[in-house]
């Protein structure tokens, strides 16, 4: 994740945050880096955003291709379910105290790698990331990701 823009939120000061409506969406700038010698053609991607163990956001990405030794960049829209955030009584204290919202994401990307131009191999990449979303700056910080690849 390179960055995030939050739509539907007004941050007038570091401690005063207002919802502009009942919906919030995040535009997430994502890079897919392929360090391998083979291209990776992938199908639709899914990403879920969690807050304290509850799914609070969902995103779907289009199919594409990560060329060998290249980095592809894309924007994904994540729809945030405000009602699920509001169920947590400590949310306001967390956001107004530090201006940070600690979340984690789970992304799954399935696709195929063509080896030596002849052999197709199915591959699934799974990525778990923890991050702090800085509400006032609309930025992601302290991102830590772990990946798992199934061949």
N, C-alpha and C positions, 0 to 999 in steps of 0.2 A: 504494500500500500504506500503510495506516494503522498496522498493528501486527501482531504475530505472537505466538502462544502455542505453546510447544513441549511436546508430551506424550511421556512415555517417557524423560525426561532428568532427572537430579537434579544440581543444582549446589549443593554444600554450601559451597564457598568459591569465591573468584575463580579458583583454579588447580586445584581438584579437581572433575572432572566424571565422573559415572558414568552408564552406560546402565542403565535399569531393566528392559530387555528387549531383544529383537532388533528391535523395531519402534519407529520414531519417526514421529510425525505432527505437522504444524504446522497450526494453525488460523490462517489469514491473513485479516485484516480488510481488505477492498478497497473502494475507492470508484470508481465509474464516473461521470465528469463529462461532461455533454453541454452544451457552450456554444452549440450551434446552435439555429436556430429550428424545426428538424424533429425529430421523435422518431426514435429508432433502435431497431428491433426486431431482436434478435440471437438466434442459435441457440446451441447448446452452445459453451462456451469451453474451450480447452485451455491449460494452463500447464505448462512444463517448467522444472525447477530444475537448474542446472549448477554443478558444482564442478570447477575446473581442466579444463574441456572435456568432462566426463563427465556424462551425465544421472544425477542422484541423487534426483530427486523428480518426481512427476507429480500433476497435479490436473485435475479436470474441473469445470466450472461449469454450472449449469442455464441454459436459455434465459430471456430476459427482455426488458425494455423500458427504455430510458433516455429519459425524457421530455425535451422541449425545455427548455433552460435549467435543468435540475435535476441533482442528484447522487444516484445510487442507491448504497446501501451493501449489501455482502453478505459473508458469511463463506464461505471455501473451505477444504476440508481437503486438505492436500498430504501424500501418503504418501512418506516418505523411505526410500530403499533403503540401509540401513546398510552392507551388504557392499560397495557401490560406494565409499562414503566410506573404509572401512577399507583399501581397496587403496592409498591414498596414504600413503606412509611419513612425510610431513611433517605429517599432520593433527593429531596429538597436540601437536606442538611449536607449531603455529599457534594452536590453541585454548587451550592452557595458558599460552602466552606473553602473548597479548593479550586472551583471552576473546572474540575476534571470529572469525567464520567468513565469509570473503569468497565470495559466490556471485553468480550472475546468473540472471535468468529471462527466458523468452520466452513471451509470451502472444499468442494469435491469436483474434480475435473476428470472425466473419462475420455479416452481417445485411443488413437493408434499411432505407432511408430513404424516407419518403413525402414528396415535394416538392409543395407547394401542394395537398395532399389528392388528387392525381391520378396523379403519376408516381412509380413505384417504381424506386429505384436501388439496386443491390447494392453494398455497401461492406464492405471487410475492413480491420480495424484490427489492426496488429501492434505490439507493445510489447516493447522490450528494456530491462531494468533491471539495474543492478549495485547491490549492497548489501552491507553488513556486518551479519551477525546476531550480536548481542551475546548470547552463551549465558547468562551469569550474570543479566542483566536481562531476558532473553527479549524483546528489542526489536530493531527494525530501525533502523539508522542509516546515514548517508551514502548515501542512495538517490539514484540518478541514472537517469532514464528517457529513452529516445528512442522516438518513435512514428513509424509509417509508415502511411499510409492509401492503399489501392487503391480507386479508383472504377471 
